[in-house]
Amino acid sequence: MIGEDIGERHGYVAGRIAHWLVPLIGADGPLRIDKVSTPELNGSSNQTLVLDARWTSGGRPASGGFVVRMAPAGLRLYHHYDLDAQYRTMAAVAATPIPLPPLVGYEPDPGVVGEPFYVMGKVEGQAPPDLPPFTVAGWVHDAPAGVQAQLYQSGLDVLARVHRLDVGRLDLPDLPWGFDDLLDRTEAWYRWAAGPGGHPVLDQVLAWLREHQPADPSPDVLNWGDARLGNMIFAGTAPVAILDWEMAAVVPGEVDLGWWLFLNRHHTDGMGVPRLPGFPTDVETVERYGAARGMAARHVQYYEAFAGFRFAIIFLRAMDAMGDAQAVIDNSCNRMLVADLALDAPWR
């Protein structure tokens, strides 16, 4: 049962999932879906629906929220979406103290709603917004510097905790394993996004990454993948859930750290806005990460460049879909990479 008009497609999916959830949550009968919504300020890598529902269980009334994740219906930022791997990675991490949303179930059969999906329990709290980035506006931007500092440090501590997990004890799916594997898969993603003509900046970045790959990397650990504050739900200044594991891999922890650093820098320096007053410098971040993990970070510049390469592929896909040929080449991410690596700039 659907409580309000939320569109034919969303209504269909919600109704089908309401029946699908019955045995998983021990409901006496069909759920009543009071509200269906989509995240407005976060999330573009997957299609996400949030369902608020009521039901009875054992004759008693119950209520709660559910988050449904499916492959994107429109623009695809990634060439390969493996919902099964995402769900199995989260299930492995859920057996540890790392905060995750409660997992409800994964459905590989497209016969239920037309495509595979998985469902998580809704977690109450707030995530730093992406649109616009929290460095520009929103509750993090407007918070006192002391609160910003606590948010940043608690998020960085969780990242270090992920990297301290014993990967040999985790029941992980077929993730990229080792940086050679991840770099090869990333190149395949880039070739798909750029097409046969390549890209005048990213071809140079890829060559730089191949030439400068560290010979003595840190040990391989589980990497979250999309490691950033915007993928955390906070209660106060404490992370209560970390989200979006589609880029997970077993590689040096500095891969995650590089992503954390590059995106923070892109959303400040790259966008021409100041660093939030409560946030530490990049040098301080690397030192704090090393202290929280229990080992110093290595080859940080390399892995930050790798993060920039991957973020630039996402830019490429988004700008290409918008038909903005100039921004495909000349954008904030590419300009950062050219400056960082002293590359030839096609806009000069």
Sequence and secondary structure as in RCSB ss.txt:
>XXXX:A:sequence
MIGEDIGERHGYVAGRIAHWLVPLIGADGPLRIDKVSTPELNGSSNQTLVLDARWTSGGRPASGGFVVRMAPAGL
RLYHHYDLDAQYRTMAAVAATPIPLPPLVGYEPDPGVVGEPFYVMGKVEGQAPPDLPPFTVAGWVHDAPAGVQAQ
LYQSGLDVLARVHRLDVGRLDLPDLPWGFDDLLDRTEAWYRWAAGPGGHPVLDQVLAWLREHQPADPSPDVLNWG
DARLGNMIFAGTAPVAILDWEMAAVVPGEVDLGWWLFLNRHHTDGMGVPRLPGFPTDVETVERYGAARGMAARHV
QYYEAFAGFRFAIIFLRAMDAMGDAQAVIDNSCNRMLVADLALDAPWR
>XXXX:A:secstr
 BSS   HHHHHHHHHHHHHHHHHHT SS  EEEEEE  SSS  SSEEEEEEEEEEETTEEEEEEEEEEE  SS 
 SSS   HHHHHHHHHHHHTSSS    EEEEE  TTTTSS EEEEE   SB   TTTTTTTSSHHHHS HHHHHH
HHHHHHHHHHHHHTS GGGS   S  BSHHHHHHHHHHHHHHHH TT  TTHHHHHHHHHHT  SS   EEEE S
S SGGGEEEETTEEEEE   TT EEEETHHHHHHHHHHHHHTTGGGT    TTS  HHHHHHHHHHHHTS    H
HHHHHHHHHHHHHHHHHHHHHTT HHHHHSSHHHHHHHHHHT   TT 
